[in-house]
């Protein structure tokens, strides 16, 4: 169970919510423009018009601030599609990813947060939680497809959804080019084809052999 006092786990209201909104807006702008290394809590407080003590007490560190920013982004993300077919649902997911990564602010922000996750444990854990939340939101598309008989029983919903965005993030980070709807559609079509073929159905080779997990090795 997560620590209820950890950044990103509290959902304040009233004045506290307004302070959080102001600080996260400035933090996101700073990350998108200058990267994680420039995230100074005192400067964030000054630019947000918030007391430095308040910022240090609530977030504690740049990693804590990045974690709360990711939690807020997950909360504000759009719900999953429900078009009636797996490929159309996955296309909607892929196009949402493309729009986000092509956005001048959001694309740079995600790059900065991914970079932060490589050197900061709090940011890494928060990024993992962010993707877990988003994948879980869209996993219902695959469960519905299983119920409709579009894909085999036993298909791993989380594996399917994660596979849709993987080539899009790869293109963002490794080619530097802008993504297109054609990229999104290609990813959705490829993953749908693979899912229908049973690629994400667990096989005997995927499962540990019975009795080997606790078996003692003897001479």
Backbone torsions as a table, in degrees:
resi	resn	phi	psi	omega
1	UNK	NA	132.6	-178.3
2	UNK	-67.1	152.2	176.3
3	UNK	-65.7	120.1	-176.7
4	UNK	-64.7	-15.3	179.4
5	UNK	-96.5	-1.8	-177.3
6	UNK	-72.4	147.2	177.4
7	UNK	-55.5	135.1	179.0
8	UNK	93.3	-5.5	-179.0
9	UNK	-105.8	-11.9	178.7
10	UNK	-100.2	144.5	178.2
11	UNK	-124.1	83.4	-174.7
12	UNK	-74.2	164.3	176.7
13	UNK	-124.8	178.7	176.1
14	UNK	61.0	-139.0	-177.4
15	UNK	-60.7	-38.0	179.6
16	UNK	-61.8	-38.9	178.1
17	UNK	-65.3	-39.0	179.3
18	UNK	-66.8	-38.4	176.6
19	UNK	-63.2	-45.7	179.8
20	UNK	-60.6	-44.2	179.9
21	UNK	-60.6	-44.9	-178.9
22	UNK	-64.3	-43.8	-178.3
23	UNK	-67.3	-43.4	-179.3
24	UNK	-67.4	-33.6	176.5
25	UNK	-62.7	-47.2	179.2
26	UNK	-65.9	-41.8	179.4
27	UNK	-61.7	-42.6	178.5
28	UNK	-64.2	-41.7	177.8
29	UNK	-62.1	-42.1	-179.0
30	UNK	-65.6	-44.9	178.9
31	UNK	-61.9	-44.8	-177.8
32	UNK	-65.0	-33.5	-175.5
33	UNK	-88.9	-44.2	-169.4
34	UNK	-120.8	-9.8	178.0
35	UNK	91.1	170.9	-173.6
36	UNK	-66.1	-34.0	-176.6
37	UNK	-62.3	-21.4	-177.7
38	UNK	-94.7	3.2	-174.8
39	UNK	-77.7	95.0	179.9
40	UNK	-107.2	122.1	-173.9
41	UNK	-62.3	-37.0	178.5
42	UNK	-63.7	-43.0	179.1
43	UNK	-68.6	-38.4	176.4
44	UNK	-60.1	-44.1	179.5
45	UNK	-60.9	-44.2	-178.9
46	UNK	-61.8	-47.0	-176.9
47	UNK	-69.3	-29.5	-180.0
48	UNK	-85.8	-7.5	-178.4
49	UNK	70.8	35.3	-176.2
50	UNK	-122.6	149.0	178.3
51	UNK	-62.5	137.5	-179.4
52	UNK	-59.4	-40.1	-179.4
53	UNK	-60.9	-39.6	179.0
54	UNK	-60.7	-44.8	-178.3
55	UNK	-65.9	-45.4	180.0
56	UNK	-65.3	-37.5	-179.1
57	UNK	-67.9	-40.8	-175.8
58	UNK	-79.7	-43.3	-172.5
59	UNK	-106.0	-30.7	170.3
60	UNK	79.5	-35.9	-175.4
61	UNK	-161.9	163.9	175.0
62	UNK	-57.8	-35.9	178.1
63	UNK	-64.1	-38.9	177.5
64	UNK	-66.1	-36.2	178.2
65	UNK	-68.1	-43.1	177.4
66	UNK	-62.8	-37.8	179.4
67	UNK	-63.2	-44.3	-179.8
68	UNK	-68.2	-34.8	177.2
69	UNK	-62.2	-43.5	178.6
70	UNK	-65.6	-38.6	177.5
71	UNK	-62.5	-40.7	179.1
72	UNK	-66.4	-39.6	178.4
73	UNK	-64.4	-39.1	177.9
74	UNK	-63.8	-40.9	179.8
75	UNK	-63.0	-33.9	-174.5
76	UNK	-91.8	-4.0	-179.0
77	UNK	-68.2	153.1	-177.5
78	UNK	-70.2	149.3	176.0
79	UNK	-69.5	165.1	-176.8
80	UNK	-71.0	158.6	180.0
81	UNK	-80.3	162.1	175.2
82	UNK	-146.8	76.6	-173.8
83	UNK	-90.0	-17.3	-177.6
84	UNK	104.9	-11.5	174.8
85	UNK	-135.3	149.1	-177.6
86	UNK	-64.4	-47.0	-176.3
87	UNK	-61.0	-40.8	179.5
88	UNK	-68.2	-37.7	176.3
89	UNK	-62.9	-45.7	-179.5
90	UNK	-68.7	-31.9	175.5
91	UNK	-64.1	-41.2	177.8
92	UNK	-62.0	-40.5	177.3
93	UNK	-62.8	-47.7	-177.4
94	UNK	-65.3	-39.6	179.3
95	UNK	-68.6	-32.8	175.1
96	UNK	-64.7	-42.4	177.2
97	UNK	-61.3	-44.4	-179.8
98	UNK	-62.0	-45.2	179.3
99	UNK	-60.6	-41.2	-178.9
100	UNK	-66.2	-46.9	-176.5
101	UNK	-72.2	-25.2	177.7
102	UNK	-84.0	-14.7	179.8
103	UNK	-63.6	131.6	-175.5
104	UNK	-54.0	-39.7	-179.8
105	UNK	-85.1	-49.3	-174.0
106	UNK	-66.1	-38.2	178.7
107	UNK	-61.1	-46.7	178.4
108	UNK	-66.1	-35.3	-179.7
109	UNK	-64.6	-43.8	178.9
110	UNK	-64.3	-39.9	176.9
111	UNK	-59.7	-43.3	-179.4
112	UNK	-65.5	-39.9	-179.4
113	UNK	-70.7	-36.2	175.6
114	UNK	-65.0	-42.8	177.2
115	UNK	-62.3	-41.0	179.2
116	UNK	-62.3	-36.1	-177.6
117	UNK	-65.8	-19.8	-179.7
118	UNK	-79.9	-15.8	-176.1
119	UNK	-129.1	-0.9	-177.4
120	UNK	-136.4	121.5	-174.6
121	UNK	-64.9	-40.4	178.2
122	UNK	-61.7	-43.4	179.2
123	UNK	-65.3	-38.9	179.8
124	UNK	-63.4	-46.5	-179.8
125	UNK	-63.5	-39.2	179.9
126	UNK	-66.8	-39.6	178.6
127	UNK	-64.6	-40.1	177.5
128	UNK	-62.5	-42.0	178.4
129	UNK	-64.5	-41.0	179.7
130	UNK	-57.0	-50.4	-178.2
131	UNK	-69.1	-33.8	177.2
132	UNK	-62.6	-42.1	178.6
133	UNK	-63.4	-45.6	-176.8
134	UNK	-69.5	-41.5	178.5
135	UNK	-63.9	-41.8	179.9
136	UNK	-63.3	-37.1	178.5
137	UNK	-60.0	-41.6	-175.8
138	UNK	-90.1	-8.1	-179.0
139	UNK	-62.3	-25.8	178.1
140	UNK	-59.4	-27.5	177.0
141	UNK	-60.4	-40.7	-178.2
142	UNK	-75.1	-40.5	177.7
143	UNK	-61.3	-38.5	177.0
144	UNK	-64.9	-38.7	179.8
145	UNK	-65.6	-37.0	175.5
146	UNK	-62.9	-44.8	-179.6
147	UNK	-62.7	-33.3	178.9
148	UNK	-80.9	-10.4	-177.9
149	UNK	84.0	14.3	178.7
150	UNK	-72.3	-34.4	-179.9
151	UNK	-131.3	158.8	-174.5
152	UNK	-64.3	151.7	171.5
153	UNK	-60.0	145.3	-179.4
154	UNK	89.0	-0.4	177.1
155	UNK	-63.7	132.7	-179.0
156	UNK	-78.1	108.4	-176.7
157	UNK	-61.6	-41.1	-177.3
158	UNK	-68.4	-37.4	177.9
159	UNK	-63.9	-40.0	179.2
160	UNK	-64.5	-49.5	-176.8
161	UNK	-64.6	-42.2	179.8
162	UNK	-62.1	-34.2	-177.8
163	UNK	-69.0	-23.4	-179.1
164	UNK	-67.5	-47.1	-175.1
165	UNK	-83.7	-17.0	-175.6
166	UNK	-55.4	-49.7	-179.6
167	UNK	-67.7	-24.6	179.5
168	UNK	-72.7	-43.5	176.1
169	UNK	-66.5	-35.8	177.1
170	UNK	-60.6	-44.9	179.8
171	UNK	-63.7	-40.4	180.0
172	UNK	-60.5	-45.9	-171.6
173	UNK	-86.7	-25.5	-172.1
174	UNK	-110.7	-17.4	178.4
175	UNK	-112.5	-26.8	179.7
176	UNK	75.9	1.3	-178.4
177	UNK	-86.4	160.1	175.9
178	UNK	-72.2	143.1	178.2
179	UNK	-87.0	160.8	-178.4
180	UNK	-132.2	167.5	174.5
181	UNK	-61.9	-30.7	177.5
182	UNK	-63.0	-38.7	176.0
183	UNK	-62.1	-43.5	179.9
184	UNK	-63.1	-46.1	-177.9
185	UNK	-64.9	-38.1	179.7
186	UNK	-64.8	-42.7	179.2
187	UNK	-63.7	-43.9	-179.7
188	UNK	-64.5	-42.2	-179.0
189	UNK	-65.8	-42.1	-179.0
190	UNK	-64.8	-43.6	-177.9
191	UNK	-69.9	-38.5	177.5
192	UNK	-62.2	-44.0	179.0
193	UNK	-61.0	-43.9	180.0
194	UNK	-66.7	-39.6	179.3
195	UNK	-64.2	-41.7	178.6
196	UNK	-63.4	-30.0	179.3
197	UNK	-81.7	-2.4	176.1
198	UNK	88.0	17.6	-177.4
199	UNK	-60.5	-34.3	-176.7
200	UNK	-101.1	20.8	171.6
201	UNK	-92.2	127.6	-178.6
202	UNK	-62.9	137.2	176.4
203	UNK	-111.7	173.4	178.4
204	UNK	-58.9	-33.2	-178.7
205	UNK	-68.3	-22.9	-179.9
206	UNK	-80.9	-16.8	-175.4
207	UNK	-100.6	144.2	176.2
208	UNK	-65.6	143.9	178.6
209	UNK	-61.8	139.8	-176.5
210	UNK	-61.5	129.0	175.9
211	UNK	87.3	-6.9	-176.5
212	UNK	-84.5	-21.2	-174.9
213	UNK	-65.5	-37.2	-176.6
214	UNK	-114.6	11.0	-175.7
215	UNK	-73.4	134.7	177.0
216	UNK	-82.0	141.8	176.3
217	UNK	-87.6	126.5	-179.8
218	UNK	-119.6	153.6	-178.6
219	UNK	-85.5	NA	NA
